[in-house]
Amino acid sequence: MSKPNILAFSGSARKDSFNQRLVENAARAAEDAGANVRIINLRDFPMPIMNQDLEREQGQPENGTRLKALFVEHDGFLLASPEHNSSISTLLKNAIDWVSRRVGEEPPLVAYKGKTAAILSTSPGRLGGLRGLVHVRSILSNLGVLVLPEQLAVSSAMSAFDEDGKLINDGDIDRVKTISARLVDVLSRLE
């Protein structure tokens, strides 16, 4: 059985993003569980706001094409989503939208259908970004992604990580390991 390939990213472009730190913790746990993991940062894929007129005139942006190729070549996703006003970040939604666009004769939603995702969040608040995860789950599920029922929202993000970006709380560490291992297990079984 080959190792599943997982794409790990957060919905934040902020320098020292708490959610990027969280997804990096999850990526290490997925590697320990037997997956090949590629960590990316969406700030490396700047794109205009999705607009069908722009798409019709100029096609998919180069970074949209690059990001979509990464989504297509991976079996599953580890995604840490910041919560912006009880929903997801504009950056994350825009990336999801551009990657969803059909190009040429490819099958619809080729970057999403048949994929599996584990979702996480962290924020300075007491809910840890939980409200945003509801939206992430709904969007990805509607695009054909199997979103694992297990999820994690880490509260008090400002004190949740050490100076090296690693989670401090043993309970959070265990939940990240469990969720990441579950993703690897599901992807291995679906292969």
N, C-alpha and C positions, 0 to 999 in steps of 0.2 A: 504494500500500500504506500503510495507516495504522500509526501507531506502536503497539507493544504497550504495554499498561498493566500495570505491575508494582507489587505491594505489597511493601514492604520492612520487616522487623521482626526483632527478636531475641526470644529466650525469656527475657530478663532484665528485671526491673523495678528493678534496682539503680541508684542514682544513679552516674553516670560508668561505666556498664557497658562492659566491654571488647567484648562482643559487639554492643552497640548501636553502638559506634564502628566496628566491623568492617562491620556491615551498611550504615552510612552511607557508608563508603568504596566498598562494592560498588554502592550506589545511584547514587553520582556516576559510577561507571564505566558503569553501565547507561544512564544519561542520555547520557553521551558516545557510547555505542554506538547511540543513537537511540530509546530508550524513554521513555515517560512513567512516572515513578516517584513513588509516594507513600510516604513514610516515616512509620511509626507507632511508638508505644511501647506495649507491652501493659499497662504500669502505668496507662495512661489508660482501660483497660477492666476495672476490678475486677469480679470475679464470684465467687459462692460456688463451692465445690468441686462438680463435677458429681455430681448425685444424682437418680436417676429419680423418687424420691418427691417431692422438691422441684420437679422439672420438672412432674410431674403436678398438683401442688397450685397452683403459681404460674406455670407456663409458663416459657419461656426468659427469662433475665434481660435487662433492657433493653440492657446492654452486650454481651451475647451476640448479640442481634439486630443491634446496630450493627456489631459486628465481623464477623458473618456477611455482612452486606450489603457490607462492604468486600471480603471474600474473593470473593463472587459477582461483583462488578463488575470485578475485575481478571483479567487473562489468566494471570498467573503470579506466583510468589513468590520473593523473595530472603530467605532465612532464616538468621540466625546463632544457633546454639544453644549456650548454656553447657552444660558437662558437670557434672552433680550425681551423685556416687557412681556413676560409669561409665554414666550414663544421661542423660535430659533433665530439665530443670527441671519442677517441679510446675506452675508458672505456664504454661509452654508446653503441657504435656499437657492441663491443664484448658481452656485456650483452644481447642486442637484438638478436644477432646471436645464443648464447648458448640457450636462452629461446625458440628460434624458432625450435630447433631440435626435431624431432619426436623420441619418445622412445616407443619401443614395438608396441602394436596394437592401440595406441591412435590415434585419428584423426589428420590429418596434421594441424599444426599451432594452436593447441588447446588453447594456451595461448593468442592468438591474435584475432582470428575470432569471430565476434560478440561483440567485445569490443569497447568502445568509449573513446577518449582521448581529453584532452585540452592541448595545448602546449604553453610554455612560454620561455622566455630567458632574460638574462641580461648580459651585458658586460661593461667594462670601455669605450668602443668606442661609437660613436654617433649613430650607427645603433642598438646597444643593443643586438647583436647576431642574428639579423634578417636573415642573409644569412644562418646560420645553421638551422634555423627553416624550410627552404625550403626542406632541406635534411631529417629532422625528419618527416615532413609531407609525403614526398614521400615514405620513408622506411615503416612507419607504415601503410600507405594506401595500399601499395603492400602486406602487411602481413594480410590484412583483417580488420584493425582497422578503424572505422569511426572517422576521425579527424575533430573536430569542425572547422568551418571556422574562428571563432573568435580566435585571438591569441594576444600575447603581447610581445614586445621586449622593455625592459627598458634600456635606455642608461645611461651613467655615473654611473655605478654600485658602484663606490667607494664612491659616495655621495648620493646614492639612499635609504640607510637604516640608521636607528638610531642605537644607541649602543645596543639595544635589538634585532636587526635584523628585525625590522618592517619597511615597506616602509614609506617614508616621504611625497612624492608628492601625493596630493589628487587625481589627475588624474590617476596616476598609481594604487592607492588604489581602486578607483572606477572601473577601468578596470579589476583588479584582481577579485574583487567581482562579476562583471558582467560575466566574463568568468567562474568562479567557479560555480556560480548559474546556468549558462546555462548548464554546464556539468551535474549537479545534476538534472536539469529539463529534459534533454534529456534521461538520464539513467532511471529516474522515468517513463517516457513515454514508453520506450522500454521494460520495465519489463513485 
